Amino acid sequence: MVTKNEEISIAKRTKESKRASFLKLAEKRTNNTLKSLDLIANLANKYYYDYSQEQVEKIFGAIKERVNEAEKAFKKASIETKEDFKLWI
């Protein structure tokens, strides 16, 4: 449930504060993702791990699918525009 104070703070968000929030979160989340990918890459060491090519393909297939979904979300958000109401076509 959103409180009245939260509603006010959301309503007062400026373009600059939204941009600052985006930059802060995007940097943090991107760095976390890159670190996670580094950890996945560590699994390639055959001295410590045994895996099949099929397992590798599943891992990277899932990652690529999720990256594509995220990219589509940004593309969709950038092209969405609201049209003006027109009674006559």
C-alpha positions as CSV (number, residue, x, y, z in Angstrom):
1,M,0.0,0.0,0.0
2,V,1.3,3.4,-1.0
3,T,1.2,6.0,1.8
4,K,0.3,9.7,1.2
5,N,3.9,10.8,1.7
6,E,5.1,8.3,-0.9
7,E,2.5,9.5,-3.3
8,I,3.7,13.1,-2.8
9,S,7.3,12.2,-3.3
10,I,6.5,10.2,-6.5
11,A,4.5,13.1,-7.8
12,K,7.4,15.6,-7.1
13,R,9.9,13.6,-9.1
14,T,11.6,15.8,-11.6
15,K,13.2,14.9,-14.9
16,E,16.6,15.5,-13.2
17,S,15.8,13.2,-10.2
18,K,14.5,10.5,-12.6
19,R,17.7,10.7,-14.6
20,A,19.8,10.6,-11.5
21,S,17.9,7.6,-10.2
22,F,18.3,5.8,-13.5
23,L,22.0,6.5,-13.7
24,K,22.6,5.3,-10.1
25,L,20.6,2.1,-10.5
26,A,21.7,1.3,-14.1
27,E,25.4,1.5,-13.1
28,K,24.9,-0.6,-10.0
29,R,22.8,-3.2,-11.8
30,T,25.0,-3.4,-14.8
31,N,28.1,-3.9,-12.6
32,N,26.3,-6.6,-10.7
33,T,25.4,-8.3,-14.0
34,L,28.9,-8.1,-15.3
35,K,30.3,-9.6,-12.0
36,S,27.8,-12.4,-12.3
37,L,28.9,-13.1,-15.9
38,D,32.5,-13.2,-14.7
39,L,31.4,-15.9,-12.1
40,I,29.7,-17.9,-14.8
41,A,32.9,-17.6,-17.0
42,N,34.8,-19.1,-14.0
43,L,32.8,-22.3,-14.5
44,A,34.6,-22.9,-17.7
45,N,37.7,-24.2,-15.8
46,K,37.7,-27.9,-16.6
47,Y,40.1,-28.6,-13.8
48,Y,37.4,-27.8,-11.2
49,Y,34.2,-28.5,-13.2
50,D,32.7,-31.0,-15.5
51,Y,29.9,-30.0,-17.9
52,S,28.5,-30.8,-21.3
53,Q,28.2,-28.5,-24.4
54,E,24.4,-28.9,-24.0
55,Q,24.6,-27.4,-20.5
56,V,26.7,-24.5,-21.8
57,E,24.3,-23.8,-24.6
58,K,21.3,-23.8,-22.1
59,I,23.1,-21.3,-19.9
60,F,24.0,-18.9,-22.7
61,G,20.6,-19.4,-24.4
62,A,18.8,-18.3,-21.2
63,I,21.2,-15.3,-20.8
64,K,20.8,-14.2,-24.4
65,E,17.0,-14.5,-24.2
66,R,16.8,-12.4,-21.1
67,V,19.1,-9.8,-22.6
68,N,16.9,-9.6,-25.7
69,E,13.8,-9.2,-23.5
70,A,15.5,-6.3,-21.6
71,E,16.6,-4.6,-24.8
72,K,13.0,-5.0,-26.3
73,A,11.6,-3.3,-23.1
74,F,13.8,-0.3,-23.7
75,K,13.0,-0.1,-27.4
76,K,9.3,-0.4,-26.7
77,A,9.5,2.3,-24.0
78,S,11.2,4.7,-26.5
79,I,8.6,4.3,-29.2
80,E,5.5,4.4,-27.1
81,T,3.7,7.6,-27.7
82,K,0.1,8.5,-26.8
83,E,-2.0,9.7,-29.7
84,D,-4.4,12.6,-29.4
85,F,-8.1,11.7,-29.3
86,K,-9.8,12.3,-32.6
87,L,-13.5,11.8,-33.1
88,W,-13.2,11.9,-36.9
89,I,-11.0,9.4,-38.7
